[in-house]
Amino acid sequence: MSFDADRLSHAYITDDAYADDLAMAVVCGTRDSSRPCTDCTHCGKAARRIHPDIIEINKLDNKLIISVDQIRALKQDIYIVPNDALHKVYIIKDADSMNINAQNALLQMLEEPPAHAVFILCTDNPAALLPTVRSRCVSLKSNAANDTVDDTEDTEALDETVGDFIEALAGNNVKLMECMFRIDKLDRFAFQIFITKARGEIIKSLRETAGSGKSDLSEIYINAESIFTKAEEMLDLNVSPGHISGFLCASLI
């Protein structure tokens, strides 16, 4: 396995077979794509399962679920800076056993995590997680031959679509329509990621324009953020991407 240090996400969904290697890669002291190097002090501690910045959350004894109280306890810890590494890794085993309240508590952290926090959600049944939780995570799959991140080219294309979309929001309806055609062709998982990333970029743009005197542009971003919040709610209700895409098109153009 190799890991691109420049493409670190704040949250992943994977299985137990990949989680430990991924956590090691995140804390690894090597800052290039060869992570984990397996030779540095961080990798050694991770291999011996004694790294202070890798925290594992499991179901408590005789419990069938990970409770909201466990996630709330995690929330109290994430704002404490790492001990040794640049990042702190939280491995949530049996993530699909979190009840709705626990998932919603986690969702709050996934929306605005501190820069040093990385979450690894381990599950063989990602569909048991809330769509809003899944949409904020990068999905990784392991196999016997080689562990790889899902299609990097697709990820780059999605990031490009988000960038074009935010640029078009400023008043280029022709380009906005072109983006809507591209969005309409995304599968459900990619569509969820687009909605999450685009809303995050809208909020970022809104903050940048606040107090700049560009009131018209701020109003556009405020309206767009409200529309994307509604789109996320529609995803939670299992509305199809096609219907949501139509809603976005009608609301924004």
N, C-alpha and C positions, 0 to 999 in steps of 0.2 A: 504494500500500500504506500502511496505517496500522497502528500497533502500540500496544497497551495497556501502558503502563509498569507498571501495577499487576498484570498477569497474566503476568509473566515466568516462564518455565519454565527449569529448569536444563539441559534437553536437548530437541533437536528432530530429527526425521527429515524431510528434504525433498530436493529435487533441486538440481542446480547452478544452475538459473535463479533460485532463490529465495535461495540461501545468502548471497550477497554483500549483498543488501538487508537480509536478516535480521540479519546481523552488524553492519551499519551502524546498524540500529535499536537493537540492544543497547547499543552504545557511545555512541550519540547523547547530546549534552549536554542536549537538551530533555527535561524530565521530565513530558510529558503525552502524550496519545494520538496526537499528530501525528508521532511518531517514525517514521522518521528525518526530521529537519527539512531535511536536505541542505545547510544553511547554516553550521552550527557547525564549529568546528575539528575535532572528532572525525569528523564526517561527511566533511569534506574529506580528512582523512588516509585514511579508509576507502575513499573513492572512488579515491584515488591508490594504494591498496594499500600504504600505508606506516604504518598504525596499529600501534603496538607491542603493543597488546593484542588484536590479531586474529592468531591463529596458525593456519597451514594445514598439515595433515598429508597428505602424498601418498605414493603408492607410490614407493619408491626406484628409481633407474635400473635398467632391465632386470629388475625384480622384478614378479611377478604378484600379490603380496599385500602388504598392510600387516602387518608382523610384530609379534609380541608385544614385541620389543625397542623398537619405535617407540612403542608404547602405554606401556611402562614409562618411557620417557624423558619422555613427556607427563606421567605421574604425578608425576615429580620437579619439574615446572614448575608444576603447578596450585596448589600451596600458596604460591607466590610471589605477593605482592599485585600488582594491576595497576599499570602505569606511569603511565597518564594517565586512563583511564576508571574507572568504578565496577566494571566487569566485564571479565573476560578471556574471549575467545571462541575456541574451538577448532573449526575447520572440518575435519572428516575427510572428504576426498574419496574416492570409490569405497569407501565404508564397507563395502559388501557383500564387498569383497576381504579383509577381516580374517579370519584363520583363527580357529578355535575358541579357541585360547589367547589371542589378541589380544582377542577379544570378551569373554572372561571377565575379562581384566585391566581392560578398559574398564568392565565391569559393576561392579566393585568401586568405581570412581570415581563411577559413576552412582548407586550406592546411598547414599553419604554424601559428596557433593561439597562443597567449600568454597563459601560463599555467593556469592563473586564469580565462580565458574566457570560458563560456559555452553557446552554442546557442540552442534554442528550436524553431524549425520551425513548426508552426501550420498549418495543412492543411488536408482537407478531400480527397484531390486528389494528392497524392504524385507523381503520374505519370506526373503531370504538371511540376515537377522540373527536372532540367537537371540530367542525369544519374550520372555525376561526382559529383554533389551536393549530391544526394541520397547516393552515395557510401561512402561518408565521414561522414555519420550520422548513428546513431543507431535508428532503427525503433521501436517505442513503440505503443502498442495498448491498448485502454481502453475498458472495458466492464462493464456491470451492476454488475456482481458478484465480479470481482476481477481484478485489474489492475496489469499486469505483464510484465516484459521484455521478448521479444521474446527469446525462448529456450536458456537458459544459457549454456546447454551442447553443443549445436551446436556452440555457440560463442567460447567456450573453444576448441572445436575440430578444428575450423577454425584458431584460434591462434596457435594451435599446428602445423597445416599444414604450416602456414606461417613460423614458426620457423624452421621446418624441411626443408622447401624449401630454406631458406637463408643458412642454414648449408650445404645443398647439392650443392649449387652454387659454393662453394669453390673447387669443383673438384670431387664430388661423383656422377657420372652420373647414377649409378644404383638407388641410393636413389632419385635423381632428377626425374628419370622416374617414380618411385613409387609415388612421389608427384604429377606428372602430371596426373596420373590415378585418384588420389583423387580429384584433381581440376576439372577434366572433368565431375565429377558426381555432382558438385554443381549447385544449381538453379541460375537463373540470378542475384538475389539480393545478395546471398552469394558470387557469383563469383565477383561481383563488389566490395564487401568489401575486398575480397582476393587481388584483383589487387591493391587497394588503400593501404592496410596494407603492402603488400609485397614491393611495390615501396617505401613506407616510410622507411621500414627496410633496403632496399638496399641503400638508400641515407644515412641512419645512419651508415651503415657498411662502405660505401665509405668514409665518414668523419673520421671514426675511423682508417682507413688504410692509409689515406692521410699523407704523410710525414713519414710513418713507415718503408719505404724501401721495402715494399711488393708490388712492381710495378705490378707483374703479377696478384695479387688479385685485386688491384685497377682497372686494365683494365677489369677484369671480371665484377666488379660492375658497371663500367661506361657503358659497353656494355649492361648489364642487365637493367640498369635504362633507357637507350634509348629504349630498347625493350618494357618495361612496359609503357613508355610514349606513344608509338605507340598503345599499347593495350588499353589504356584509350581513345585515339582518336577513335579507332574502336568501343568502347562501346558507345561513343557519337553519332556515326553514326548508332547505333542499329545493329551492326554486332552481330551475335549469339555467346554465350559463347563457343559453340563447335568449331566454326571456329577460335575464338581467342585462345582457348586452343591449337588447332593444330598449330597456328602461333607461340605460345610460345614454344611449344615442338620442332618445326623445327628450331627455332632461337637459342635455348639455349642448345640443346643436340647435 
